Amino acid sequence: MTIFGASAQPLQTVPSVDLAKYMGTWYEIASFPQRFQKGCCCTTAEYALSEKGHVVVMNRCRKGGPDGKKTMVKGKAFVVEGTNNAKLKVQFFWPFKGDYWIIDLATDYSYAVVSHPKRNYLWILSRSPQLDPATYAAILLRLKNQQLDTGKLVMTPQN
């Protein structure tokens, strides 16, 4: 695979994730556009640990604008063994599972960045609807260092 004219190194995840700290609501700040999110704004993801050991995922958005129709999809995420919780497999429609790799994470869990080993998905998430511009710029720099095409990122309107 080549990106920016150079051979891409394998995508690196964070060393470890404390799942209990990761749980809760995240606001989508920016993402690579995906057909399953077409027309979405005010997008959030909520994670909760289930009694069965997996993570319950609730993705919500409003279609067409801040006052648009609320939509929701529920899924499950399973930790990939031996990854210190940095890699998960997410399933919204059985039997299909997708890679969910946490590649950047604030020490205080105020923001997270999620991608895919092939770099065709990318989400920048925050605990609040807006992210400080300096923090966002620093994230973009780290993403470029991981050979992700930040020019494809689209900001997600939030209320």
C-alpha positions in Angstrom: 0.0 0.0 0.0 1.3 3.4 -0.8 0.2 6.7 0.8 1.8 10.0 -0.1 4.2 8.1 -2.4 5.8 6.0 0.3 5.2 2.5 1.5 2.9 2.6 4.5 4.1 1.1 7.8 1.6 -1.0 9.7 -0.9 1.1 11.6 0.1 1.5 15.3 -2.4 1.4 18.1 -2.0 2.9 21.6 -0.1 0.6 24.0 -3.2 -0.1 26.1 -6.8 1.0 26.9 -8.6 1.0 30.2 -12.0 -0.1 29.1 -13.7 1.2 32.2 -12.4 4.7 31.4 -13.3 4.4 27.7 -16.9 3.6 28.4 -19.5 6.4 28.1 -20.5 8.9 25.5 -18.1 10.2 22.7 -18.9 12.9 20.2 -17.7 12.5 16.6 -15.5 15.5 15.8 -14.4 14.5 12.3 -14.3 11.3 10.2 -13.7 9.9 6.8 -17.1 10.0 5.1 -18.8 6.6 5.0 -22.0 5.7 3.2 -23.6 4.3 6.3 -23.2 7.8 7.9 -24.4 9.8 4.9 -26.4 12.8 6.0 -25.5 12.4 9.7 -24.8 15.2 12.1 -24.7 15.5 15.8 -23.1 12.0 15.8 -22.3 10.2 19.1 -21.1 6.8 20.1 -22.0 5.4 23.5 -20.1 2.4 25.0 -21.1 0.3 27.9 -19.6 -2.9 29.4 -22.1 -5.8 29.3 -22.4 -8.5 31.9 -21.3 -11.0 29.3 -17.9 -9.4 28.8 -18.4 -7.5 25.5 -19.0 -3.8 24.9 -22.4 -2.6 23.9 -22.2 0.1 21.2 -24.9 2.6 20.5 -24.3 5.0 17.6 -26.7 7.9 17.2 -27.0 10.7 14.7 -29.5 13.1 13.3 -30.2 12.8 9.5 -30.2 16.0 7.4 -29.4 18.5 10.2 -29.5 19.3 13.9 -33.3 19.1 13.9 -33.4 16.0 11.6 -34.7 12.6 12.3 -32.9 10.7 15.1 -31.3 7.4 14.0 -29.6 4.8 16.0 -27.8 1.5 15.5 -26.8 -0.9 18.2 -23.8 -3.2 18.1 -21.3 -5.2 20.1 -17.6 -4.9 20.3 -15.2 -7.7 21.4 -11.6 -7.1 22.6 -9.0 -8.8 20.4 -7.0 -11.0 22.8 -3.4 -9.9 23.4 -3.9 -6.2 22.4 -4.3 -4.6 25.8 -7.8 -3.6 24.7 -6.5 -1.3 21.9 -8.0 -3.5 19.2 -11.6 -4.5 19.1 -13.9 -6.3 16.6 -17.2 -4.4 16.2 -20.3 -6.1 15.0 -23.5 -4.3 13.9 -24.9 -6.9 11.6 -24.3 -10.6 12.3 -22.0 -12.3 11.2 -19.9 -9.4 10.0 -17.3 -7.9 12.3 -15.0 -4.9 11.6 -11.7 -3.8 13.0 -11.8 -1.0 15.5 -8.3 0.1 16.4 -7.7 2.8 18.9 -4.7 4.7 17.5 -4.6 7.8 19.6 -6.0 8.4 23.1 -5.6 11.3 25.6 -4.2 10.3 28.9 -7.3 11.6 30.6 -9.6 9.9 28.0 -10.9 13.3 26.7 -10.3 12.3 23.1 -9.7 9.2 21.1 -8.9 8.4 17.5 -10.2 5.2 15.9 -9.1 3.6 12.6 -8.8 0.4 10.6 -5.6 -1.4 9.7 -6.1 -0.5 6.0 -6.6 3.1 7.0 -10.0 3.4 5.1 -11.9 4.4 8.2 -11.1 7.2 10.7 -13.0 8.8 13.5 -11.8 11.6 15.8 -13.9 11.4 19.0 -14.2 13.7 22.0 -16.0 13.7 25.3 -17.4 17.1 24.5 -19.1 18.3 21.2 -16.1 20.5 20.4 -12.3 19.9 20.5 -9.8 22.6 21.3 -8.2 23.7 17.9 -4.6 23.1 19.2 -5.5 19.6 20.4 -7.1 18.9 17.0 -4.0 20.2 15.2 -1.7 17.9 17.3 -4.0 14.9 16.5 -3.7 15.7 12.8 0.0 15.8 13.0 0.2 12.4 14.7 -2.2 11.0 12.1 0.0 12.2 9.3 2.9 10.5 11.0 0.9 7.3 10.8 0.4 7.9 7.1 -3.3 8.6 7.3 -4.7 11.0 4.7 -6.0 13.8 6.9 -7.2 15.7 3.8 -10.1 13.2 3.6 -11.4 14.2 7.1 -14.7 15.9 7.2 -15.8 17.8 10.4 -19.0 16.6 12.0 -21.5 19.3 12.9 -22.5 19.1 16.5 -25.0 21.1 18.5 
